[in-house]
Amino acid sequence: MQEAAAPRPSALGLQPGAFAASGRNGFAVALLLLAVAVLARLAFYGNPVIEGDEQFYLLVGDRLLQGTLPYVGVWDRKPVGLFLIYAAIRALGGEGIVQYQIVATLFAAGTAFLVTRIAAEVASSRGALFAGITYILWLNVFGGEGGQSPIFYNLPVAGAALLTLWAVARPGSPARLLGLGAAAMLAIGLAMQIKYTAVFEGMFFGCALLWAGWRSRAAPLRLLLCAAAWIACALLPTLAALASYAAMGELQAFVFANFTSVFQRNTAAVGSALGRLASMAGLLLPLAACAVLGLRMARRAAGKPEALRVAGFLAGWLAMAVAGVLLFGTYYNHYALPLLVPLSVAAASLLGSSAARLGPIPAMLALSLVAVTATGVITAMHLRSRGNGSEVRALAEAVTPGASLYVFDGETILYFLTRSPLPTPYVFPTHLNDLREVGGIGVDPVAELRRILASRPAFIATTDTTRPRINPASWALLSEALRTEYQPIRSVKIGNRNRVLYRRLR
């Protein structure tokens, strides 16, 4: 009887342990991570107002299945791949809200599993497993408890990182390097069609692949051809989307929404983002400290050049991910979600060490306590400010099913719950009511609002008071229409603001 092959050691010479040694145990770890993800997100299942962005993504996915074309019938700057994911979720049936949250849970658990496989290259199997659990727990701290776009694109980015790491640590033959690089860059290309900020990590992975080829003494021409193939793989999904819109005669709409409009936003209207950056940094500090210490432990334990390359790759990946967040500029907390993958991997060596303690508490336990505590506080704040969904459902129940509705300032999910026809392509409220978008959406927001009001929507939902950054011209136009042509029929308090539903006077 032939003996089973010994499991391949990690780059640091560590045995991969139970979960990496066999497919059976790997499946058990995947199930464990899925259970952790479900428990971490269970309290949010069924809540339609977890975050404003994912309400909109679900609406667009739903209307896409009904024939509404993104960037034409409904407008946004996100890549079409994100809307295709939500359209696929809507094809599963059901109401759609629990369904997208379950699919997001599967993506979170899948990403956590890839975190364990990457971390196994620098840490013990226990540290790798703890890194995967850490990723799941910290998602909730940064608004990742639902279906924000990084929940979906972190999975292909983590896959690209693992493939690139294999190429960097063990490039092997030129054909192997080419294949690993092509697969990694295709994964980045898919991630870019969920959110374009994945390009920053993709640039680093591409440079790492070129360095691996140079180190393996590949001929310059061969390396140049490899680079061209890798770039083509990274661009392929975006070029496919662009070609599809060109075939439909909507190339200009695609290019403007995806590439041009972001530079026309009035970001000065947001004010200083330093406060948000400080808040994000403060929340990240415990995990970032563990990541720095973990990388130091990995480098100290490195006994051969291969291991040093792996540790260097992780440090470079983390640095580029941080640079991507800093360059984006607005620093809302959920923009930190892409950082959780490299941070969790980098912390693996520390989390798996029985000697690593933060005071009298083991590092993993301390980090988990911080994440759970922060999640509890942030969740309570969100429920207070956004509600648990019952409030927005109460507003939706007052709308005649299928009647025309316009949401000037409120929850986009109202269109979804009421099955209202869309009164404008600019249904995400801030596109028409926010000073940041003056000049940034390709039309005059006040003129578009005037057109909507002229169409005489049966219902209008808004807030009873103005807020910072509301376009005063839009607010004045709406207020006059509500005063003369509508009557309030329902008011629901959400946090310190009242959402008011108005019905048109007969």
C-alpha positions, 0 to 999 in steps of 0.5 A: 500500500502506497504511503500518503505524501507528506504535507508541503511545509509553509514558506517558514518551514512550518507544517501546515497542520490539520486544516491544510494537511487534507481536504477533509480538514480543510472542509471542516475549517471552511464550515467553522469559518462559515459558522462564525460568519453566520453568528457574527452577522445573524442579528442583521439578517432581514434588516433592509437598512443596514447601509445605504449603499447596499439598498441601492445595489439591491434595487439596481440588481432587481431592476437590471433583471427587469431590463433597466440598464445601469448608467442609462436607466439608473445611474451610479459610478460603481462598476457593472460587475457589482450590479450583476452580482446583485442581479444574480442574487435577485434571480434566486427568488424571495424578497431579496433582502435576506438573500443578499445578506446570506450570499454576502455571508458566503463571500465573507466566509470564503474570503476568510478561508483564503486568509487562512491559506495565505496566513499558513505560509507565514504562521502555524495552522492555529495562527492561520485559523485565527487570522480567518476568524479575525477577518470575519469579526472585524468586518462588522467594526467597519460596516461590513455586516451586510453587502458593501462592495468590499465584501464581494471584491475582497474574495477575488483580491485574496485569491489573487494574493494567494496566487501571487504569493505562490509565484513569489515564493516558488516561481518554478518554471516559466510556464508556471509563473505565467499561469499563476500570474494570469490567474491572479491578474484575472482575479484582480480584473474581476475585483475591479469590476466590483470596485475599481479601487482594487487596481492599487493592490493589483498594481502591487501584485503585478510588480511582485510577479515581474520581480519573481520573473526577474529573480528567476532569470527569465529572458527580458523578451519572455518577461515582457510578453508575460507582463503584456499577458498579465495586463490583458488579463487584468483589463479583460473584464472591464474591456468586456463590459465596455465592449458590451455597452459599445455594442448597445450604443451606450459607450459614452454613458459607460465611460462617463459613469465609470471613469469621468464623473468621479473627477467632476464631484465637488469634494470641497463641499464635504469639508475636511476628512481628517476627522473621519481618517482619525476615527478610522485609524483609531478603530484600526489601531488594535488590529494594525498593532497586531499586524506589525508585531505579527510581521516582525515575528514572521521575519524573525522566524524566517530561516530561509530566503523563501520565507523572507520573500513571503514576509516582504510580500505581505508587508508590501501588499499591506503598504499598497492597500493602505496607500489605496485607502489614503489616496481615495480621500474621503475616509468613510469607515467602510473604506477600510474593509479592504485593509482587513485582508492583509492586516489579518494575514499579517497578524497571523504569526502573533495570533497563533503564538501562545506566548503572544499576550496583550497584558494578561490576555492572549492576543487573539482573545484580546483582539476578539474582545475589541472587535466584539465590543466595537461591533456592539457599540457601532451596531447600537449607534447604527440601529439608533440612527438608521432603525431596524427596518420596521420604520422604513417598512411602515413608510412603504406600507403607506405607499399604494403598491406600484404607484409613482414614488420619489425619494428626495432624502431617505432610504433607497430601499423604498423603491424596492419595497413598493415596486415603484417605477423609477422617476429618474435615473438618479434614484440614489438621493444624494445624486440630486440633493447633495452639493457634492454632486453639483456638476458631477452627474452629467445633468443639472440636479435642480433641472432634473428635480424640476422635471421629476416634480413636473411628472407629478409623482403620487408620493414623495419621501423626504426628511422634515428638516434640511441637513448639511450639504443639502443643495439649497436650491433643490431643497427650496424647489421641493419645499414649495412643491410639498407646500402647494401640491402634497400633504403629509400622510405618515411620519416615522422617527429614525434617530434624530430625524423624521422621515415624512411621506407625502401624498399628492393632493387630488 
